[in-house]
Amino acid sequence: MSSGPTYVIRQAASDDVPSATTLVRRSIAELCAPDHHNIAAIVEGLLINKTPENMKAWIETPGSFVFVVEAGPILAGVGGLTGDGEITLLYVAPDFRFQGVSKALLAKLEDHARSLGLPNCALVSTDTAQRFFEAQGFASYDKDEDDFGMDATSMTKAL
Ligand SMILES: CC(C)(COP(=O)(O)OP(=O)(O)OC[C@H]1O[C@@H](n2cnc3c(N)ncnc32)[C@H](O)[C@@H]1OP(=O)(O)O)[C@@H](O)C(=O)NCCC(=O)NCCS
């Protein structure tokens, strides 16, 4: 990561629910504009399941793993992994974009998947993040449209 604040990556706790939810919602609304073009109905659709209730379940359910990147007292990133290697969340706070947060968080998720004995990780990427994931070793194998007409690229990486 770049110099500047010291980052700590740790598994999320129930106390993180409000700030992690806010981070994910801001990241989608502000950073994924090339995907949703600020069309309100699409943004609302993308945010509909990014609720505190769901974040609490993702953090607390056994077999579901959420990690956060702390920059001092605030969160800079949130990442999620299922027990079968699907990366479900990878979001950086807009103020911390392109400072190495997502790279470090993705490496942590991959390490965790390895520790579970999994052979690969998979994810579905927005157009916004596809180049980033390719640079981290993910390969695209399918491209579809999601429920809102946005490109959704299925990607995988052998661990
Ligand atoms: C693209 C994104 C995921 C990158 O996260 P980040 O924390 O800002 O990125 P990092 O600093 O960790 O990594 C930088 C890498 O991103 C890539 N990158 C650089 N500029 C980029 C750009 N304009 N667009 C996409 N990727 C870029 C490069 O590979 C760069 O690596 P390098 O520094 O070795 O060249 C993030 O900025 C983003 O837009 N998130 C939106 C939410 C999202 O779509 N999440 C994924 C859901 S599937």
The ligand as an SDF file (V2000), in Angstrom:
LIG
                    3D

 48 50  0  0  0  0  0  0  0  0999 V2000
  -11.5230   -0.4070   -9.2060 C   0  0  0  0  0  0  0  0  0  0  0  0
  -11.4650   -0.5390   -7.6880 C   0  0  0  0  0  0  0  0  0  0  0  0
  -12.0650   -1.8870   -7.2550 C   0  0  0  0  0  0  0  0  0  0  0  0
   -9.9700   -0.5170   -7.2920 C   0  0  0  0  0  0  0  0  0  0  0  0
   -9.8640   -0.4520   -5.8910 O   0  0  0  0  0  0  0  0  0  0  0  0
   -8.7770    0.5240   -5.2260 P   0  0  0  0  0  0  0  0  0  0  0  0
   -8.6820    0.2420   -3.7700 O   0  0  0  0  0  0  0  0  0  0  0  0
   -9.0960    1.9130   -5.6130 O   0  0  0  0  0  0  0  0  0  0  0  0
   -7.4720    0.0220   -6.0130 O   0  0  0  0  0  0  0  0  0  0  0  0
   -6.0060   -0.3220   -5.5090 P   0  0  0  0  0  0  0  0  0  0  0  0
   -5.3080    0.9450   -5.1830 O   0  0  0  0  0  0  0  0  0  0  0  0
   -6.0080   -1.3940   -4.4880 O   0  0  0  0  0  0  0  0  0  0  0  0
   -5.4190   -0.9730   -6.8210 O   0  0  0  0  0  0  0  0  0  0  0  0
   -4.9590   -0.1770   -7.8760 C   0  0  0  0  0  0  0  0  0  0  0  0
   -5.0480   -1.0250   -9.1040 C   0  0  0  0  0  0  0  0  0  0  0  0
   -6.2990   -0.7940   -9.7120 O   0  0  0  0  0  0  0  0  0  0  0  0
   -6.1280   -0.7930  -11.1160 C   0  0  0  0  0  0  0  0  0  0  0  0
   -6.5390    0.5160  -11.5980 N   0  0  0  0  0  0  0  0  0  0  0  0
   -5.8460    1.6520  -11.6440 C   0  0  0  0  0  0  0  0  0  0  0  0
   -6.5990    2.6210  -12.1800 N   0  0  0  0  0  0  0  0  0  0  0  0
   -7.7960    2.0760  -12.4520 C   0  0  0  0  0  0  0  0  0  0  0  0
   -8.9980    2.5800  -12.9920 C   0  0  0  0  0  0  0  0  0  0  0  0
   -9.1120    3.8470  -13.3820 N   0  0  0  0  0  0  0  0  0  0  0  0
  -10.0510    1.7500  -13.1030 N   0  0  0  0  0  0  0  0  0  0  0  0
   -9.9510    0.4620  -12.7210 C   0  0  0  0  0  0  0  0  0  0  0  0
   -8.8180   -0.0690  -12.1940 N   0  0  0  0  0  0  0  0  0  0  0  0
   -7.7530    0.7390  -12.0600 C   0  0  0  0  0  0  0  0  0  0  0  0
   -4.6860   -1.0660  -11.4200 C   0  0  0  0  0  0  0  0  0  0  0  0
   -4.5520   -2.4610  -11.6390 O   0  0  0  0  0  0  0  0  0  0  0  0
   -4.0160   -0.6570  -10.1260 C   0  0  0  0  0  0  0  0  0  0  0  0
   -2.8770   -1.4090   -9.9180 O   0  0  0  0  0  0  0  0  0  0  0  0
   -1.4140   -0.7120  -10.0610 P   0  0  0  0  0  0  0  0  0  0  0  0
   -1.4010    0.3660   -9.0150 O   0  0  0  0  0  0  0  0  0  0  0  0
   -0.4690   -1.8280   -9.8140 O   0  0  0  0  0  0  0  0  0  0  0  0
   -1.3960   -0.1480  -11.4500 O   0  0  0  0  0  0  0  0  0  0  0  0
  -12.2050    0.6000   -6.9620 C   0  0  0  0  0  0  0  0  0  0  0  0
  -11.5190    1.8210   -7.1380 O   0  0  0  0  0  0  0  0  0  0  0  0
  -13.6250    0.7580   -7.4240 C   0  0  0  0  0  0  0  0  0  0  0  0
  -13.9200    1.4420   -8.3660 O   0  0  0  0  0  0  0  0  0  0  0  0
  -14.5540    0.1940   -6.7180 N   0  0  0  0  0  0  0  0  0  0  0  0
  -15.9690    0.3150   -7.0510 C   0  0  0  0  0  0  0  0  0  0  0  0
  -16.7550   -0.8030   -6.4530 C   0  0  0  0  0  0  0  0  0  0  0  0
  -16.6730   -2.0380   -7.2730 C   0  0  0  0  0  0  0  0  0  0  0  0
  -16.9400   -2.0530   -8.4390 O   0  0  0  0  0  0  0  0  0  0  0  0
  -16.3120   -3.0970   -6.5660 N   0  0  0  0  0  0  0  0  0  0  0  0
  -16.2230   -4.3850   -7.1400 C   0  0  0  0  0  0  0  0  0  0  0  0
  -17.5630   -5.0490   -7.1990 C   0  0  0  0  0  0  0  0  0  0  0  0
  -17.3980   -6.4540   -8.2050 S   0  0  0  0  0  0  0  0  0  0  0  0
  1  2  1  0
  2  3  1  0
  2  4  1  0
  2 36  1  0
  4  5  1  0
  5  6  1  0
  6  7  2  0
  6  8  1  0
  6  9  1  0
  9 10  1  0
 10 11  2  0
 10 12  1  0
 10 13  1  0
 13 14  1  0
 14 15  1  0
 15 16  1  0
 15 30  1  0
 16 17  1  0
 17 18  1  0
 17 28  1  0
 18 19  1  0
 18 27  1  0
 19 20  2  0
 20 21  1  0
 21 22  1  0
 21 27  2  0
 22 23  1  0
 22 24  2  0
 24 25  1  0
 25 26  2  0
 26 27  1  0
 28 29  1  0
 28 30  1  0
 30 31  1  0
 31 32  1  0
 32 33  2  0
 32 34  1  0
 32 35  1  0
 36 37  1  0
 36 38  1  0
 38 39  2  0
 38 40  1  0
 40 41  1  0
 41 42  1  0
 42 43  1  0
 43 44  2  0
 43 45  1  0
 45 46  1  0
 46 47  1  0
 47 48  1  0
M  END
$$$$
